[in-house]
Structure formats: C-alpha cells, structure tokens
Amino acid sequence: MKNEITEKSSSTSALIARINRKLAHQDQKLHKTRPCIGYNQLGDYYIKDYNRNFIVASNVDVVKLAHELKLTKASDVK
C-alpha cells in the first residue's frame, strides 16, 4: 500500500511539472493552494500569470488541464 501512495504522488508531481513546463511559455505557473490561505476561493490548485500578477484560473483539475494541454492521452483521463 505504501508503494501505491508513493506512485500516485510521484505521478501527480510529474504531471504538475509537465504542466508547468508547458505553462512557462505563457509566463504562467500551476500552484497548489496552502490550506490556510484562500483555499475556499482557489480550490486545490490555481494558475497564476506572472506578467500581470493575476490568478488566471482557480479550482483547477490537474488531470483535465493536462489533457487540455495535450500532455496526456485520451485513454489516460478517467
């Protein structure tokens, strides 16, 4: 069971890294919200644009975003 948790968090962090490499071309970055600051408004993940210092998207679903950015195959998304 410990391996399953490690694999899941590892694959999630790898997916976030791929998303951030893709978003970097637009000066944007995917962030994980800290539990005590703005969680109700931002959700688990949000995207920030560094040129405008503006939150572009909140309540981001990492898997769906990866699919929209064509970083995963259609069969990978559940």
C-alpha positions in Angstrom: 0.0 0.0 0.0 2.9 2.4 0.7 4.1 1.9 -2.9 0.7 2.9 -4.3 0.7 6.2 -2.3 4.3 6.9 -3.4 3.5 6.1 -7.1 0.4 8.3 -7.0 2.1 11.3 -5.5 5.1 10.8 -7.8 2.9 10.7 -10.9 0.9 13.7 -9.7 4.1 15.7 -9.1 5.4 14.6 -12.5 2.2 15.7 -14.2 2.4 19.1 -12.4 5.9 19.5 -13.6 4.9 18.8 -17.2 2.0 21.3 -16.9 4.3 23.9 -15.5 6.9 23.4 -18.3 4.0 24.0 -20.8 2.6 27.0 -19.0 6.0 28.6 -18.6 5.9 29.6 -22.3 2.9 31.9 -21.3 4.6 33.1 -18.1 2.1 31.1 -16.0 2.5 28.5 -13.3 0.3 26.0 -11.6 0.3 26.3 -7.8 -1.0 24.1 -5.0 -3.0 26.2 -2.6 -1.8 26.3 1.0 -4.6 25.0 3.4 -4.8 28.2 5.5 -4.7 30.8 2.7 -7.5 31.3 0.2 -8.4 27.6 -0.1 -12.2 28.3 -0.3 -11.8 30.6 -3.2 -8.9 28.9 -5.1 -9.5 25.2 -4.5 -6.6 22.7 -4.5 -4.8 24.2 -7.5 -4.7 27.5 -9.3 -2.9 29.1 -12.2 -1.0 32.4 -11.8 0.1 34.7 -14.6 3.4 36.3 -13.5 3.4 39.2 -16.1 0.1 40.5 -14.9 0.4 39.2 -11.3 -3.1 37.8 -11.7 -4.8 34.5 -10.9 -5.9 33.1 -14.3 -7.8 30.1 -13.1 -8.9 28.6 -9.8 -10.2 25.2 -8.8 -8.1 23.6 -11.5 -8.4 19.8 -12.1 -4.8 18.8 -12.8 -5.7 15.7 -14.9 -8.2 17.6 -17.1 -5.8 20.5 -17.5 -3.1 18.1 -18.7 -5.5 16.6 -21.2 -6.5 20.1 -22.5 -2.8 20.9 -22.9 -2.4 17.6 -24.7 0.1 16.3 -22.2 -1.8 13.0 -21.7 -3.5 10.5 -23.9 -7.3 10.4 -24.0 -7.3 6.9 -22.6 -5.3 8.2 -19.5 -8.1 10.5 -18.4 -10.9 8.9 -16.4 
